[in-house]
Amino acid sequence: MRFYRSLTALLGWTGLVLFFYETTAHKTGPALVHGIIIYFSYFTILSNILVAVCLTFSCSEPRTPMGKLVNGPGLRTSAAVYIIVTGTVYVVFLRALSPPGLVLFIANVLLHYVVPALYVVDWLIFVPKGMLRWNQVLYRLAFPLLYAAYTFIHGALTGFYPYYFINAAKLGYPAVLLNCLYLMVTFVALGSVLTATDRWMGRRKIDRPLQSSTKKLR
């Protein structure tokens, strides 16, 4: 588990560094500051940072308060929801729009394909099951909603929107808000699927020892 998580974290940080380089290379002064702001304006970056931080602390400092926090099933499941949406939206809507270049190509593959796939496997195998609550499905909307609010405010001030389907300047707010509603439904649906999976796997884990004990008594 430790090797697997370390490898996934390393790949995630590598993709993040490469993307940062592409966003800020050869820039200084205000242009560099603007590049950094743009970098952190992508949901892809934020979701991958969350995943990389969770995996890094779970490997390096598992017994510290931060390590215990990021090892909690609630936060780990939230990260899984966000990174799955990141990968899915990219594959379905954004893959054909990616600009050329080897560095950016590698970063996109790592952040949108490799890390999401590896993290889902980690969630299925290594994250403790049976402790999620259904109300956490709605709590997980807090981060996407805050991100949407920031994106609209930042876009209104600067004209920059990280994704075409939330570009209010071109599509208008009614269309963009409808797209955001579709995304929120996706977050809820995916969170519900993971919660149901967690509870099912948790029950199976409890049932197995009971079945073994019953057989021994017989």
C-alpha positions as CSV (number, residue, x, y, z in Angstrom):
1,M,0.0,0.0,0.0
2,R,2.8,2.4,0.9
3,F,4.6,1.8,-2.3
4,Y,1.5,2.2,-4.4
5,R,0.4,5.4,-2.7
6,S,4.0,6.8,-3.0
7,L,4.1,6.1,-6.7
8,T,0.7,7.6,-7.3
9,A,1.6,10.7,-5.3
10,L,4.9,11.0,-7.3
11,L,3.1,10.8,-10.6
12,G,0.5,13.4,-9.4
13,W,3.2,15.9,-8.2
14,T,5.0,15.3,-11.5
15,G,2.0,16.2,-13.5
16,L,1.3,19.3,-11.3
17,V,4.9,20.5,-11.7
18,L,4.8,20.1,-15.5
19,F,1.5,21.9,-15.8
20,F,2.9,24.7,-13.5
21,Y,5.9,25.0,-15.7
22,E,3.8,25.3,-18.8
23,T,1.6,28.0,-17.2
24,T,4.4,30.1,-15.8
25,A,7.4,29.5,-18.0
26,H,9.4,32.6,-19.2
27,K,7.1,34.9,-17.2
28,T,8.1,37.6,-14.7
29,G,6.5,40.2,-12.6
30,P,2.8,40.7,-13.0
31,A,2.7,38.2,-15.8
32,L,4.1,35.5,-13.5
33,V,1.5,36.4,-10.8
34,H,-1.2,36.2,-13.4
35,G,0.1,32.8,-14.6
36,I,0.1,31.4,-11.0
37,I,-3.5,32.6,-10.5
38,I,-4.5,31.0,-13.8
39,Y,-2.8,27.8,-12.7
40,F,-4.8,27.5,-9.5
41,S,-8.0,28.4,-11.4
42,Y,-8.3,25.0,-12.9
43,F,-10.4,22.4,-11.2
44,T,-8.0,19.8,-12.6
45,I,-5.2,21.3,-10.6
46,L,-7.1,21.6,-7.3
47,S,-8.5,18.1,-7.4
48,N,-5.1,16.6,-8.2
49,I,-3.4,18.7,-5.4
50,L,-6.0,17.2,-3.0
51,V,-5.2,13.7,-4.1
52,A,-1.5,14.2,-4.0
53,V,-1.6,15.8,-0.5
54,C,-3.8,12.9,0.8
55,L,-1.5,10.3,-0.6
56,T,1.7,12.1,0.5
57,F,0.7,12.5,4.1
58,S,-0.8,9.1,4.4
59,C,2.6,7.7,3.4
60,S,5.0,10.1,5.2
61,E,3.1,11.2,8.3
62,P,0.2,8.8,8.9
63,R,0.1,9.3,12.7
64,T,0.2,13.1,12.7
65,P,-3.1,15.1,12.9
66,M,-2.8,15.9,9.2
67,G,-2.0,12.3,8.3
68,K,-5.1,11.1,10.3
69,L,-7.3,13.8,8.5
70,V,-6.3,12.8,5.0
71,N,-6.6,9.1,5.8
72,G,-10.2,9.5,6.9
73,P,-12.7,7.8,4.6
74,G,-14.7,11.0,4.3
75,L,-12.0,13.2,2.8
76,R,-10.5,10.3,0.8
77,T,-13.9,9.7,-0.8
78,S,-14.4,13.4,-1.5
79,A,-11.0,13.4,-3.3
80,A,-12.2,10.3,-5.3
81,V,-15.4,12.1,-6.4
82,Y,-13.5,15.2,-7.5
83,I,-10.7,13.3,-9.4
84,I,-13.2,11.0,-11.1
85,V,-15.2,14.1,-12.4
86,T,-11.9,15.7,-13.4
87,G,-10.9,12.7,-15.5
88,T,-14.4,12.1,-17.0
89,V,-15.0,15.7,-18.0
90,Y,-11.6,15.9,-19.7
91,V,-12.1,12.7,-21.6
92,V,-15.6,13.6,-22.7
93,F,-15.4,17.3,-23.3
94,L,-11.9,18.6,-23.3
95,R,-9.5,16.0,-24.8
96,A,-9.7,17.4,-28.3
97,L,-9.1,20.9,-27.2
98,S,-5.8,20.3,-25.5
99,P,-3.0,22.5,-27.0
100,P,0.0,20.7,-28.5
101,G,3.4,20.2,-26.8
102,L,5.2,17.2,-25.2
103,V,5.3,18.7,-21.7
104,L,1.6,19.5,-21.6
105,F,0.8,16.2,-23.2
106,I,2.6,14.3,-20.4
107,A,1.0,16.5,-17.7
108,N,-2.5,15.9,-19.2
109,V,-2.0,12.2,-19.3
110,L,-0.8,12.1,-15.7
111,L,-3.5,14.4,-14.3
112,H,-6.5,13.2,-16.3
113,Y,-5.8,9.5,-16.9
114,V,-3.1,8.0,-14.7
115,V,-3.7,9.6,-11.4
116,P,-7.6,9.3,-11.5
117,A,-7.3,5.6,-12.4
118,L,-4.7,4.8,-9.8
119,Y,-6.6,6.7,-7.1
120,V,-9.8,4.9,-7.8
121,V,-8.0,1.6,-7.3
122,D,-6.5,2.9,-4.1
123,W,-9.9,3.9,-2.8
124,L,-11.4,0.6,-3.6
125,I,-8.6,-1.5,-2.1
126,F,-7.0,0.5,0.7
127,V,-9.5,3.0,2.1
128,P,-11.5,1.6,5.1
129,K,-15.1,0.8,4.2
130,G,-18.4,1.0,6.0
131,M,-18.0,4.4,7.7
132,L,-19.5,6.8,5.2
133,R,-22.8,8.6,5.8
134,W,-25.4,9.6,3.2
135,N,-25.4,13.2,4.3
136,Q,-21.8,13.5,3.3
137,V,-22.9,13.3,-0.3
138,L,-24.3,16.8,0.0
139,Y,-21.4,18.1,2.0
140,R,-19.1,17.3,-0.9
141,L,-20.9,19.9,-3.0
142,A,-19.3,22.7,-0.9
143,F,-16.0,22.6,-2.7
144,P,-17.5,22.5,-6.3
145,L,-19.9,25.3,-5.4
146,L,-17.1,27.5,-3.9
147,Y,-15.0,26.8,-7.1
148,A,-17.9,27.8,-9.3
149,A,-18.4,31.0,-7.3
150,Y,-14.7,31.9,-7.6
151,T,-14.7,31.1,-11.3
152,F,-17.7,33.4,-12.0
153,I,-16.2,36.2,-9.9
154,H,-12.7,35.8,-11.4
155,G,-14.1,35.5,-14.9
156,A,-16.3,38.6,-14.5
157,L,-13.2,40.6,-13.4
158,T,-10.6,39.3,-15.8
159,G,-12.5,37.6,-18.7
160,F,-10.7,34.3,-18.0
161,Y,-12.8,31.1,-17.7
162,P,-10.8,27.8,-17.5
163,Y,-13.4,25.7,-19.3
164,Y,-15.6,26.6,-22.3
165,F,-18.8,25.2,-20.8
166,I,-18.6,27.7,-17.9
167,N,-17.6,30.7,-20.0
168,A,-20.4,33.1,-19.0
169,A,-19.0,35.8,-21.4
170,K,-19.7,33.6,-24.4
171,L,-22.5,31.4,-23.4
172,G,-24.4,33.7,-21.0
173,Y,-25.3,33.0,-17.4
174,P,-28.5,31.0,-18.0
175,A,-26.6,28.4,-20.1
176,V,-23.6,28.3,-17.8
177,L,-25.7,27.9,-14.7
178,L,-27.5,25.0,-16.4
179,N,-24.2,23.4,-17.1
180,C,-23.2,23.9,-13.5
181,L,-26.4,22.2,-12.4
182,Y,-25.6,19.2,-14.6
183,L,-22.2,19.0,-13.0
184,M,-23.6,19.3,-9.5
185,V,-26.0,16.4,-10.3
186,T,-23.0,14.5,-11.5
187,F,-21.2,15.1,-8.2
188,V,-24.2,14.0,-6.2
189,A,-24.8,10.9,-8.3
190,L,-21.1,9.8,-8.2
191,G,-20.9,10.5,-4.4
192,S,-24.1,8.4,-4.0
193,V,-22.5,5.5,-6.0
194,L,-19.3,5.6,-3.9
195,T,-21.2,5.8,-0.7
196,A,-23.4,2.8,-1.7
197,T,-20.3,0.9,-2.7
198,D,-18.6,1.8,0.6
199,R,-21.6,0.6,2.7
200,W,-21.9,-2.6,0.6
201,M,-18.2,-3.4,1.0
202,G,-18.4,-2.6,4.7
203,R,-21.2,-5.0,5.2
204,R,-19.4,-7.8,3.3
205,K,-16.4,-7.3,5.5
206,I,-18.5,-7.7,8.6
207,D,-20.5,-10.7,7.2
208,R,-17.4,-12.7,6.3
209,P,-16.1,-13.1,10.0
210,L,-19.7,-13.9,11.1
211,Q,-20.0,-16.6,8.4
212,S,-16.6,-18.0,9.4
213,S,-17.6,-18.2,13.1
214,T,-20.8,-19.9,12.2
215,K,-19.0,-22.5,10.2
216,K,-16.6,-23.2,13.0
217,L,-19.5,-23.6,15.5
218,R,-21.1,-26.1,13.2
